[in-house]
Amino acid sequence: MRVELADRVKRLPPYIFAELEKIIAEKRREGLDLISLSIGDPDLPPPQFIIEELKREITDPKNHKYSMSQGEEEFKVAVSEWYRKRFNVDLDPNREVIALIGSKEGIANITRAFINAGEKVLVPDPAYPVYANGGTILSDGIPIQLPLLEEDEFKPSLEDLDLSGVKMIFLNYPNNPTGAVLDRRDLKEIVEYAKDNNIILCYDNAYSEIGFDGYRAPSILEIDEARDVAVEFHSCSKTFSMTGDRIGFAVGNRELINGLAKVKSQIDSGPPLYIQKAAAKALSSYSENGEPPEYVKEINRVYAERRDVLVEGLRKLGFRCKRPKATFYVWMRCGGKSMKFASDLLEVGVVVTPGIGFGRYGEGYIRFSVTQPKERIKEAIERMEDANITLQS
C-alpha cells in the first residue's frame, strides 16, 4: 500500500527543532549534564491543595465517566466566577464558557470551526507555532504574517495591512516568546480594528497570571464591545503549574463559543471530570477582590528572581535583553543565526530555543525559559562565559 500525507500536512513547515533534538539526544548519551532553559514547562510543583483535591476526586468512581464536551457546570461556573473576581468581567457559564483539553487544543479547533479553505488568518511572527500550523494550515487556511518587531516593542502594528480575505487574527499577550505586554489602550485599538474590519479576534491570555514588578495583565474582555468579536483562551497550566493535566478554557463571544463547541462535540468528550473539579478548586482560590492565592504570588517571586539572575548575567556577557514584566521567558538578540547559536550552547550543555522556531521574524533571537533554579541559571551563564559565547556580528 502506498501511503501519502494529506496536502494540508505537507504544507506544514519543516520542524526545525528536529536537528536540535538529535544533538540533545546525542549529548545525553555522552553523559553531558544539560541545563534546559528551553521548554516552557514549570519546574515548580502544583500547589499542595490542588494535589490533595486531585487525590480526593480521582478516587470517586463517578469521576471516571464521560464529561460534557463543553465542560461540567461546576467548572464553567468556577471559570465565570474567576473572571468576575480577576477581571471584573461577567460571563454566562452556559453560553460564554467552554472547557478545553489545554488551551492549545482550543486554539487549533477554533480555526476548524470558522476558517474555510483559502481564507486568511493573521498570525503574529514570532509566535507560538500552533496559530499558523496546528490551527490555520491544518484547517486549509492561509497564515498571513503579522510582524512583531523590536522597534515596536513587539506589539502588533495593524495599520496598512492588506485585509482582503482575512477572517481571523491571533494575538497573545503577555507574549510568548518575547515577554512583551499590552495595556488596555492597546487592547481597545485592537478590538476597534477587529470590529471595523469584521475579523474574529482570538486572544491567547495563558500568561496573564505570571507578572512582575506590579504588572497585572488585562483580559481582552475588559474592553467595551470586545464580546462582539473576541474569544479569549486561558488555562491552568502556567498559573498553577498544571501543564500535564491539560485543562484550559475559552470564553467570550457566544457564537464563537458555540462554533467551538460544535467542533469539539465531534472530536472529544471534554477533560476528565476529576481534572475539571481540581481546576475549579484552583480557580476558586482567588479572593473576592481578585487577589491570587499565596502559591501564585510565590511562584511569581521565584520567577522574578530567576529572571533577574538571567538578565543580569546575559548583560554582563554583552548581550542586549530587556527585563520582561510577564511570562517566564527572556527574549535575547543573539545577532546571528539562532540555530547556530543554540547549537553552540548545546556544546557546553545549555539548551535554549532558537528564535527561528517561532517564525521568520524570530531569527537573530534566542528564547530562554527561567524554569530552572537560580543556581542552574548561574551555572549556565558561567558555561557561556567559559566558552566565550558572545554576541554574534
C-alpha positions in Angstrom: 0.0 0.0 0.0 1.3 3.5 -0.9 0.6 5.9 1.9 0.7 9.7 1.2 0.2 12.6 3.7 -2.7 14.9 3.1 -1.9 18.1 1.3 -2.6 20.2 4.4 0.0 18.2 6.4 2.5 18.5 3.6 2.1 22.3 3.8 3.4 22.3 7.4 6.8 24.0 7.5 9.8 21.8 8.4 10.2 21.0 12.0 13.4 22.9 12.6 13.8 21.5 16.1 14.5 18.0 14.8 18.2 18.7 14.3 18.5 20.1 17.8 16.6 17.1 19.3 19.1 14.8 17.7 22.0 16.8 19.1 20.4 16.8 22.5 19.9 13.1 22.5 23.5 12.5 21.4 24.8 14.8 24.2 22.7 12.9 26.8 24.1 9.6 25.5 27.6 11.1 26.0 26.7 11.8 29.6 26.8 15.6 29.3 24.9 17.5 32.1 22.3 19.5 30.2 20.8 22.7 31.7 17.5 23.2 29.9 16.4 26.8 29.6 14.3 25.9 26.6 10.9 24.4 27.3 8.1 26.5 28.8 7.2 23.8 31.4 7.2 25.0 35.0 9.7 23.1 37.2 7.8 24.2 40.3 5.1 21.7 41.5 1.4 22.5 41.6 0.1 23.8 45.0 -0.4 21.1 47.6 -4.1 21.9 47.9 -4.6 21.0 44.2 -2.6 17.8 44.7 -4.9 16.8 47.6 -8.0 17.8 45.6 -6.9 15.6 42.7 -6.3 12.7 45.1 -9.7 13.1 46.5 -11.6 13.4 43.2 -9.7 10.7 41.4 -10.8 8.1 44.0 -14.5 8.9 43.3 -15.8 6.3 40.8 -18.3 8.8 39.4 -15.5 11.0 38.2 -14.3 8.3 35.7 -17.4 8.7 33.4 -17.6 10.8 30.3 -17.7 14.5 30.9 -19.8 17.0 28.9 -17.9 18.1 25.8 -18.5 21.8 26.6 -17.4 21.2 30.2 -19.1 20.4 33.5 -21.3 23.0 35.2 -19.1 23.2 38.3 -16.0 24.0 36.2 -17.7 26.6 33.9 -19.2 28.4 36.9 -15.7 28.5 38.5 -14.3 30.0 35.3 -17.0 32.6 35.2 -16.5 33.5 38.9 -12.8 33.7 38.4 -13.3 36.2 35.5 -15.6 38.2 37.7 -13.1 38.4 40.5 -9.9 38.7 38.5 -11.1 41.0 35.6 -14.5 42.3 36.7 -16.0 40.6 33.7 -19.4 38.9 33.9 -19.8 35.7 31.9 -22.8 33.4 31.3 -21.2 30.0 32.2 -23.6 28.1 29.9 -23.2 30.3 26.8 -19.9 32.1 27.1 -17.6 29.5 28.6 -16.2 26.2 27.3 -13.7 23.7 28.8 -10.7 22.8 26.8 -8.1 20.0 27.0 -5.5 22.6 27.4 -5.8 25.9 25.6 -3.7 24.6 22.7 -6.5 22.3 21.7 -9.0 25.2 21.6 -6.7 27.4 19.6 -6.4 24.7 17.0 -10.1 23.9 16.9 -11.4 27.5 16.7 -10.0 27.6 13.1 -11.8 24.3 12.2 -15.0 26.0 13.3 -14.7 29.2 11.3 -12.0 29.1 8.6 -12.8 27.8 5.1 -10.2 26.6 2.6 -8.2 29.6 1.3 -9.3 32.1 3.9 -6.6 34.1 5.5 -5.6 34.3 9.2 -3.3 37.0 10.6 -0.8 35.2 12.8 1.9 37.1 14.8 5.6 36.4 14.0 7.4 35.4 16.1 4.7 33.4 17.8 3.6 30.1 19.3 3.6 27.9 16.2 0.1 26.4 16.8 -1.5 29.6 15.5 -0.1 29.2 12.0 0.4 25.4 11.9 -1.9 23.4 14.1 -4.6 26.0 13.6 -4.5 27.7 10.3 -2.7 25.3 7.9 -4.4 22.2 9.2 -7.7 23.9 8.6 -6.7 24.7 5.0 -6.4 28.3 5.8 -3.6 30.7 4.7 -1.5 32.2 7.5 -0.5 35.8 6.9 2.5 37.1 8.9 1.9 39.9 11.3 5.5 41.0 12.2 6.3 41.7 15.9 9.3 44.0 15.7 11.7 45.1 18.4 11.4 48.7 17.4 7.6 48.4 18.1 8.3 46.8 21.5 7.0 43.6 19.8 3.5 45.0 19.7 1.3 44.4 16.6 1.2 47.2 14.0 -2.1 46.7 12.3 -2.2 49.7 10.0 -1.6 49.5 6.3 -2.2 45.7 6.2 -3.9 44.1 3.2 -7.0 42.6 4.8 -8.6 41.1 1.7 -9.8 37.6 2.6 -8.7 37.9 6.3 -11.2 36.4 8.6 -9.4 35.8 11.8 -6.5 37.2 13.9 -4.5 35.6 16.7 -2.8 37.6 19.4 -1.0 36.6 22.6 -0.1 38.9 25.4 1.7 38.6 27.7 3.6 37.3 24.8 5.4 34.0 24.1 8.3 34.2 23.1 9.1 37.9 23.5 7.7 38.6 27.0 6.0 41.8 25.6 2.8 43.1 27.2 -0.1 45.3 26.2 -2.2 47.7 28.2 -5.9 48.4 27.9 -5.4 51.3 25.4 -3.6 48.8 23.1 -6.4 46.3 23.5 -9.0 48.9 22.8 -7.4 49.8 19.5 -7.2 46.1 18.6 -10.9 45.5 19.4 -11.9 48.5 17.3 -9.7 47.3 14.4 -11.3 43.8 14.5 -14.8 45.3 14.6 -14.2 47.8 11.8 -12.8 45.0 9.6 -15.2 42.2 10.6 -12.4 40.0 11.9 -12.6 37.2 14.5 -10.2 38.1 17.3 -8.6 35.1 19.1 -6.7 36.3 22.2 -4.4 33.9 24.0 -4.0 35.0 27.6 -2.3 32.0 29.0 0.4 34.0 30.8 -1.9 36.6 32.5 -1.0 35.5 36.0 2.7 35.4 35.5 3.6 39.0 36.1 6.3 41.0 37.9 7.1 44.4 39.3 3.5 45.2 39.9 2.3 44.4 36.4 -1.1 42.5 36.1 -2.2 41.6 32.6 -5.7 42.6 31.5 -8.3 40.5 29.7 -9.4 41.4 26.2 -13.0 41.1 27.5 -12.4 44.1 29.8 -12.7 46.2 26.7 -16.2 47.5 25.7 -17.6 45.7 22.7 -14.9 43.0 22.7 -17.5 40.3 23.1 -18.8 41.4 19.6 -15.6 39.9 18.0 -13.4 38.2 20.5 -12.8 34.8 22.2 -10.1 34.5 24.9 -8.1 31.4 25.6 -6.7 30.5 29.0 -5.6 27.6 31.1 -4.4 26.5 34.5 -1.1 25.3 33.0 1.2 28.2 33.9 -0.8 29.8 36.7 -0.9 26.6 38.8 1.9 24.6 37.2 -0.6 22.1 35.8 0.8 21.7 32.2 0.4 18.0 32.2 -3.1 18.0 33.5 -4.3 19.5 30.2 -7.1 21.8 31.4 -8.0 25.1 29.8 -11.0 27.2 28.8 -12.2 29.6 26.2 -14.6 32.5 27.0 -16.2 35.3 25.1 -18.5 35.8 22.1 -21.4 33.3 22.2 -21.4 32.5 18.5 -17.6 31.7 18.6 -18.0 29.6 21.8 -20.9 27.7 20.1 -18.9 27.1 17.0 -16.0 25.8 19.0 -18.4 23.6 21.0 -19.8 22.1 17.8 -16.3 21.1 16.6 -15.3 19.7 20.0 -18.5 17.6 20.2 -17.3 15.7 17.2 -13.7 15.3 18.4 -13.5 14.8 22.2 -15.6 14.2 25.3 -14.1 17.0 27.4 -11.4 17.0 30.0 -11.6 14.3 32.8 -14.1 15.1 35.5 -11.6 14.9 38.3 -9.3 17.3 36.5 -12.1 19.8 36.0 -13.1 19.6 39.7 -9.5 20.2 40.8 -9.2 23.1 38.3 -12.4 24.6 39.7 -10.8 24.4 43.2 -7.7 26.1 41.9 -9.6 29.0 40.3 -11.8 29.4 43.4 -8.6 30.1 45.4 -8.6 33.7 44.2 -10.0 36.1 46.7 -13.2 38.1 46.1 -11.2 41.2 45.2 -9.2 39.3 42.6 -6.1 38.7 44.6 -4.3 35.4 43.7 -3.5 32.8 46.4 -0.2 32.8 48.1 1.0 30.0 45.8 0.7 32.2 42.7 2.3 35.1 44.4 5.2 32.9 45.5 5.9 31.4 42.0 5.9 34.9 40.6 8.5 35.9 43.2 10.6 32.9 42.3 10.3 33.6 38.5 11.2 37.3 39.1 14.4 36.4 41.0 15.4 33.9 38.3 14.6 36.5 35.6 16.9 39.0 37.3 19.7 36.5 37.6 19.5 35.5 33.9 19.1 39.1 32.5 22.0 40.4 34.6 24.2 37.5 33.7 23.5 37.9 29.9 24.1 41.6 30.1 27.5 41.1 31.7 28.3 38.9 28.8 27.5 41.8 26.4 24.0 40.7 25.3 21.1 43.0 24.9 17.9 41.9 26.5 15.0 43.6 28.4 13.7 42.6 31.8 10.2 41.3 30.9 7.2 42.3 33.0 5.5 39.0 32.4 5.8 35.3 31.4 8.8 33.2 32.4 10.8 33.9 29.2 13.7 36.2 28.3 14.0 37.1 24.7 17.5 38.0 23.7 19.1 39.2 20.5 22.0 36.9 19.6 23.0 38.8 16.5 23.4 35.8 14.1 21.7 32.6 13.1 19.7 31.4 16.0 20.1 27.7 15.2 23.8 28.0 15.2 23.8 29.9 18.4 21.6 27.3 20.1 23.9 24.6 18.7 27.0 26.3 20.1 25.3 26.5 23.5 24.4 22.8 23.3 28.2 22.1 23.1 28.5 23.4 26.6 25.4 21.7 27.9 22.9 24.7 27.8 19.6 24.1 26.0 17.8 27.2 24.6 15.1 27.7 21.9 16.3 29.3 18.7 14.1 32.3 17.6 13.6 31.0 14.1 11.4 28.3 15.6 8.8 31.0 16.2 8.9 32.3 12.7 10.8 34.4 10.2 11.0 37.5 12.4 12.3 35.4 15.3 15.6 34.9 13.5 18.5 36.6 15.3 16.9 36.0 18.7 17.0 33.3 21.4 14.3 32.4 23.9 15.4 31.5 27.4 13.0 30.0 30.0 13.5 30.6 33.7 12.1 27.2 34.6 15.3 26.2 36.4 16.6 27.0 39.9 18.8 30.1 40.2 21.9 28.0 40.8 21.4 26.3 37.4 20.8 29.6 35.7 24.1 31.0 37.2 25.9 27.8 36.0 24.5 28.2 32.5 25.9 31.8 32.4 29.3 30.6 33.7 29.4 28.0 31.0 28.7 30.6 28.3 31.4 32.8 29.7 33.9 30.0 29.9 33.2 29.1 26.3 33.4 32.7 25.2 29.9 32.7 23.7 29.3 36.3 22.9 27.1 38.5 20.7 27.4 37.5 17.1 28.0 40.1 14.4 
